Each structure stands twice: as structure tokens, then as C-alpha cells.
Amino acid sequence: MKHRTIIACVLLLLAGLVWPGAMEPVQAQTPAQDTAQQPSDPQLKQNPLDALRKFEPAGDEEYRLGKGDEITVDFAGRTDLQAKLVVGPDGRITLPLAGDIMLDGLTRIEAAKAIDAALANYYTNLSAQVTVTKYTANRVLVLGAVTNPGMVTFEGAPTLLEALTRSGLGAGPDKASQIPERCAIYRGQEQVVWVELKKLIESGNGLADLRLRRNDVVYVPNMAERFVSVLGQVQRPGAVPLTNSSTLVSVLASAGGFTDKAGNKPHIQIVDPASGNSRTISMNDLLNPAKSLEITLHPGQIIFVPQSGFYRATYLVERLSPLITAATFAMFSVKGPL
């Protein structure tokens, strides 16, 4: 028993050396005190660059056909069936006998299989091969403070710096001064990512030239411009400048108004990425004079109009530390209905 007591004392002393503070008395703490006294552990913080990498498509991602692409369809041993076609605005091609075949969004291998299946009733042992002869679907729209705003078409994977360069940035003698401090990338109706471009370039980070997806919209704000992002079920999702007279109703009108999917009684969510706070407002309440709602919009806020019946859908704001955000970016993505 004496030996066991000595061993126990030694173990406790070692625990005090390995785990500083383990021998100190435990004091009750309020939640606020507990948060304030927690040590900062870099390993427990989310790496913002990892989130940006997740937004970026894989470098070896297989190309998918899109509207306007010009293709050649060859069949082994059947040169008489070779066809040069254009994927139509509806995403289809038309072949004799087979009729319309949907190819939009398919890889070349998937497209070849779809063509084989469509012709199976008329030919045996066909093996189609699809080649893209002209890429026109790989488009990115660049808007804002650039010399030549508009659509940019790529033959390979579109990248941010190439899209900006071809839109007129970095063309003058002082190229460095023309690089925007930051820009926004809108993907569909439910995603926007901010890129602190100049700081990424100055730090030599390759993510400054991150790969884009087709139909991404790159928005370069004017340095003096104040704006909010409007996403979800609106006709023209994207950035809307703020003026001294801007209201929530006028901002929604600038985004083209609601789509049919918003329903007759849409609920609008206003998200403040800086604080992570959000609020949901009924359009009926907003238009009701008796409610007298005072809605003050601030630059950088995100206004989201969810699909009808899913107004509880919320933004997952990846709240990063102010220092990390200032050095890199902040990303916000919409989650589906809860």
C-alpha cells in the first residue's frame, strides 16, 4: 500500500508538469469568461484557403458539353455517319433517324454513349467518338470596373486573372495599380465568394488565379462603390449599388424583382457577413404601411430570396477572424431548406 501511494504521488506530479494548471484548483466560470480564457489554438481554426480551394473546381475536372459548343461525331468503321454539329440553345443536337439528343452537361464519353443508345434501334455495334472542335460554352461574365465588361470565352479551364486581364485590367503601363483590391465571384443564384485579390497576388498565393466554372459572374467594384449582393429567387442575381435613397424594395426591383418560384408571399433574408447576424422579413410586412418597418441596408450585406415554402433556408456564414479575412477572403454559401 505504501508503494502504491508513492507511485500515485509521482504520477500526479508528472501530470502537473505535462499539463500545466492541472494541479490548480478549478474555479467556476461564466460562459463569457470561459470563452475569453480559452487559449487560441491555430489547429482548431478553419483555414480560409481550404474553403477557397473547395470553391475552385479540380484541375483535372472533365469538360462537359454546353450550349453553342461545336462537336464532331465519328463512328469507328462508318465514315458515312460522321457529323459536325453544334449543341443548340436547348442543349440538344439532332441526328438523322435518332432525332434530338440531349448533350448539355455531359462529358464527351457520356455524350458518345447517349448517341450510341439513340441509334441502337437503327444500327448495330456502333461506337461513337465525340470531339469538341470549338469551345463556346466555356463562358465567364465580367462586370463592374473593367475596361471591356462582358462575356469572356475560354477553350481551357477559365481562370480569374485571365478573365480580368482579357476584360481590360493590367493593360496599362502601371499594371500593379490596376489590380483591384477585391472582387466577387457569383456562382448561380446561391453562392458568392469574395477574393482579396491584390493581397493574394502580393503574397504570391496561386489562388489569386483560381479556376472558375462556366457561367460564373466576376464583379469588380469601383473603389468608391457601395453595394449589396442579391441572390436567390430574383430575375438578375448579383451586385446592386447602394445610394442614399436605396431601400430594400428598390434594391429588389434593381435585381429584376422576384421569380415565380419566390411565391406570392416571399420572405426575404438579410445577412450581415461581418457579424454573422441575419434577419428574415415578410414582403407583406414590408409593404404594409401600418408596420412602418425601418430597414437600413449596409454595404456588403447579402439579401437572399428563398424558394417559396422554404423561407427558413439560411446562409451558412463561414466566420473567419478579421485578420485572416483581411489577408485573404470571406466566403458565403447558401444551404438548402432545413
C-alpha positions in Angstrom: 0.0 0.0 0.0 2.9 2.4 0.8 4.4 1.8 -2.6 1.1 2.5 -4.4 0.8 5.8 -2.5 4.3 6.9 -3.7 3.6 5.9 -7.3 0.3 7.8 -7.2 2.1 11.0 -5.9 4.7 10.7 -8.7 2.0 10.4 -11.4 0.2 13.4 -10.1 3.5 15.5 -10.1 4.2 14.3 -13.7 0.7 15.3 -14.7 1.3 18.8 -13.3 4.5 19.1 -15.4 3.0 17.8 -18.6 -0.4 19.6 -18.3 0.3 23.0 -16.7 -2.5 24.0 -14.5 -3.7 20.5 -13.8 -2.8 20.8 -10.1 -4.5 24.2 -9.7 -8.0 24.4 -8.2 -10.9 24.6 -10.7 -12.9 27.8 -10.5 -16.5 28.2 -11.7 -16.6 30.4 -14.9 -19.5 32.1 -16.7 -19.8 31.2 -20.4 -18.3 34.6 -21.3 -15.3 34.0 -19.0 -14.8 30.6 -20.4 -14.7 31.9 -23.9 -12.3 34.7 -23.1 -9.9 32.4 -21.3 -9.8 29.7 -23.9 -6.3 29.5 -25.4 -6.0 30.3 -29.1 -5.2 27.1 -30.9 -4.4 27.7 -34.6 -5.0 24.0 -35.3 -8.7 24.4 -34.3 -9.3 27.3 -36.6 -10.6 26.8 -40.1 -8.1 27.5 -42.8 -9.7 30.0 -45.1 -7.6 28.9 -48.0 -9.1 25.4 -47.7 -12.5 26.9 -48.2 -11.4 28.8 -51.3 -9.9 25.5 -52.7 -13.2 23.8 -52.2 -14.9 26.6 -54.2 -12.3 26.0 -57.0 -13.0 23.2 -59.5 -10.4 20.4 -59.7 -7.7 21.0 -62.2 -8.3 17.6 -63.9 -12.1 18.0 -64.0 -13.5 16.6 -67.2 -15.0 19.1 -69.6 -18.8 18.9 -70.0 -20.5 20.0 -73.2 -22.6 23.1 -73.2 -24.8 25.2 -75.5 -23.0 26.5 -78.5 -20.1 24.0 -78.5 -19.2 22.7 -81.9 -18.5 19.0 -82.0 -17.6 16.2 -84.4 -19.1 12.8 -84.0 -17.2 9.9 -85.6 -18.1 6.2 -85.7 -15.4 3.5 -86.0 -15.7 1.9 -89.5 -18.6 4.2 -90.5 -17.2 7.3 -92.1 -20.5 7.8 -93.8 -22.1 8.6 -90.4 -19.6 11.3 -89.4 -21.3 14.5 -88.4 -20.3 18.0 -87.5 -22.8 19.6 -85.2 -23.5 22.5 -82.8 -25.1 21.9 -79.4 -28.3 24.0 -79.7 -29.6 26.7 -77.2 -31.8 23.9 -75.8 -28.7 21.7 -75.1 -29.6 19.2 -77.9 -28.2 18.0 -81.2 -30.2 16.5 -84.0 -29.2 13.3 -85.9 -31.0 11.6 -88.8 -33.2 8.8 -87.6 -32.4 9.4 -83.9 -33.8 12.9 -83.7 -33.0 15.2 -80.8 -30.4 14.0 -78.3 -29.7 16.0 -75.1 -25.9 16.6 -74.6 -25.8 19.6 -72.4 -23.8 18.9 -69.2 -22.4 15.5 -70.5 -18.8 14.6 -70.8 -17.5 13.5 -74.2 -17.7 9.9 -73.1 -21.2 10.3 -71.8 -22.3 12.1 -74.9 -20.9 9.2 -77.1 -22.9 6.7 -75.1 -26.1 8.8 -75.4 -25.6 8.9 -79.2 -24.9 5.2 -79.4 -28.1 4.5 -77.4 -30.2 6.8 -79.6 -29.0 5.0 -82.7 -29.2 1.5 -81.3 -32.6 0.8 -82.9 -31.2 1.5 -86.4 -27.5 0.4 -86.3 -25.7 -2.4 -84.5 -22.2 -2.3 -82.9 -21.9 1.4 -83.2 -19.1 3.1 -81.2 -19.3 6.9 -81.3 -16.5 9.2 -80.5 -17.2 12.9 -79.7 -14.6 15.6 -80.2 -15.0 19.3 -79.3 -13.8 21.3 -82.3 -14.8 24.7 -80.9 -15.5 25.7 -77.3 -18.1 28.4 -76.9 -20.0 27.2 -73.8 -17.0 27.9 -71.5 -18.1 31.4 -70.7 -17.5 33.8 -67.8 -19.2 37.1 -67.4 -17.0 40.0 -66.1 -18.8 43.1 -64.9 -18.0 46.3 -63.0 -14.9 48.5 -63.0 -13.2 46.9 -66.1 -12.4 48.4 -69.5 -14.3 45.8 -71.5 -17.1 44.3 -69.4 -18.9 41.4 -71.0 -18.6 37.7 -71.8 -15.2 36.0 -72.0 -14.9 32.6 -73.7 -12.2 30.1 -72.8 -11.0 27.0 -74.6 -9.5 25.6 -71.5 -10.4 26.0 -67.8 -11.4 29.6 -67.2 -9.3 31.4 -64.5 -9.9 34.6 -62.6 -6.8 36.5 -63.6 -7.2 35.6 -67.3 -10.8 36.7 -67.2 -9.9 40.0 -65.6 -6.9 40.6 -68.0 -9.0 39.9 -71.1 -11.6 42.4 -69.7 -9.1 45.2 -69.6 -7.3 45.1 -66.3 -3.5 45.2 -66.2 -3.2 46.6 -69.8 -1.6 49.9 -69.0 2.0 50.8 -68.1 1.3 50.7 -64.3 -0.2 47.2 -64.2 0.1 46.9 -60.4 -2.2 49.9 -59.7 -4.9 48.4 -62.0 -5.2 45.2 -60.0 -8.4 45.5 -57.9 -8.2 45.2 -54.2 -11.0 42.7 -54.2 -13.6 41.1 -56.5 -16.7 39.0 -56.1 -17.5 35.7 -57.9 -21.2 34.8 -58.2 -22.0 31.2 -59.0 -25.6 30.6 -59.8 -28.3 32.1 -57.6 -27.0 30.9 -54.3 -23.2 31.4 -54.0 -20.9 34.4 -53.8 -17.2 34.3 -52.8 -15.1 37.4 -52.1 -11.5 37.3 -53.1 -9.0 39.8 -51.7 -7.1 39.7 -55.0 -4.3 42.2 -54.5 -3.2 40.8 -51.2 -3.2 37.3 -52.6 -1.1 38.4 -55.6 1.3 40.4 -53.4 1.8 37.3 -51.1 2.5 35.1 -54.2 -0.5 32.9 -53.5 -1.5 30.9 -56.6 -5.2 31.0 -55.5 -5.3 34.6 -56.9 -5.7 32.9 -60.3 -8.3 30.3 -59.1 -10.1 28.3 -61.7 -13.7 29.3 -62.4 -16.7 27.4 -63.7 -18.6 28.2 -66.8 -21.3 30.9 -66.3 -19.6 32.3 -63.2 -20.0 36.1 -62.9 -17.0 38.1 -61.8 -17.8 41.5 -60.4 -15.1 44.2 -59.8 -16.4 47.0 -57.7 -15.3 50.6 -58.0 -13.3 51.6 -55.0 -15.8 54.2 -54.0 -18.8 52.0 -54.8 -21.2 50.8 -52.0 -23.3 47.8 -52.8 -25.1 44.7 -51.6 -25.4 41.2 -53.1 -28.9 40.0 -54.1 -29.2 36.2 -54.5 -31.9 33.5 -54.7 -35.2 33.8 -56.5 -34.7 37.1 -58.3 -34.5 37.8 -62.0 -31.0 39.2 -62.0 -28.9 38.0 -59.0 -25.7 39.8 -58.4 -24.4 43.1 -57.0 -26.7 46.1 -56.6 -25.2 49.5 -55.8 -26.4 51.4 -52.8 -27.4 55.1 -52.9 -28.6 57.4 -50.1 -32.2 56.7 -51.2 -31.9 52.9 -51.5 -34.5 50.8 -49.8 -35.0 47.1 -49.6 -37.8 47.4 -52.1 -35.8 49.4 -54.6 -32.8 47.1 -54.3 -35.1 44.1 -55.1 -36.5 46.0 -58.0 -33.0 46.7 -59.3 -32.4 42.9 -59.2 -35.4 42.5 -61.6 -38.0 41.5 -59.0 -39.0 38.0 -57.9 -39.1 34.9 -60.0 -42.2 32.7 -60.0 -40.5 30.3 -57.6 -40.5 33.0 -54.9 -44.2 32.7 -54.5 -46.8 35.3 -53.7 -45.6 35.9 -50.1 -41.9 35.8 -50.2 -39.8 36.0 -47.1 -36.5 37.9 -47.5 -33.4 37.2 -45.6 -30.8 39.9 -44.9 -27.4 38.5 -43.9 -24.5 40.6 -42.5 -21.3 38.6 -43.2 -19.3 40.9 -41.0 -21.2 39.9 -37.8 -22.9 36.7 -38.9 -26.3 38.1 -38.0 -29.3 37.6 -40.1 -33.0 38.6 -40.1 -36.0 37.4 -42.1 -38.7 39.8 -43.2 -42.0 39.1 -44.8 -42.7 41.0 -48.0 -46.2 41.5 -46.8 -45.0 43.2 -43.7 -42.5 45.3 -45.7 -45.3 46.7 -47.9 -47.8 47.2 -45.0 -47.8 50.9 -44.1 -49.1 50.0 -40.6 -45.9 48.1 -39.9 -43.7 51.1 -40.6 -40.6 48.8 -40.9 -37.3 50.7 -41.0 -34.8 48.6 -43.0 -31.3 50.1 -43.2 -29.1 48.4 -45.7 -25.3 48.4 -45.3 -22.6 47.7 -47.9 -21.5 44.1 -48.1 -24.8 42.6 -46.9 -26.4 39.7 -48.7 -30.1 39.8 -49.5 -31.5 36.3 -50.2 -34.9 35.4 -51.5 -35.5 31.7 -51.0 -37.9 29.4 -52.9 -41.5 29.6 -51.8 -42.2 27.3 -48.8 -38.6 27.2 -47.7 -38.1 30.6 -46.1 -36.3 29.1 -43.2 -33.4 28.4 -45.5 -30.4 30.2 -44.0 -26.9 31.3 -45.1 -24.0 29.4 -43.6 -21.6 32.2 -43.0 -18.1 31.0 -42.6 -17.0 33.5 -39.9 -13.3 33.9 -40.1 -11.0 36.0 -37.9 -10.8 39.6 -39.1 -7.1 39.3 -39.6 -7.4 36.2 -41.8 -10.3 37.7 -43.7 -8.4 40.9 -44.4 -5.5 38.9 -45.7 -7.4 36.5 -47.9 -11.2 36.3 -48.5 -14.6 35.7 -47.0 -16.9 33.1 -48.4 -20.6 32.6 -48.0 -22.7 29.8 -49.4 -26.4 29.1 -49.2 -27.6 25.9 -47.6 -30.7 24.1 -48.7 -34.1 24.1 -46.9 -33.9 22.9 -43.3 
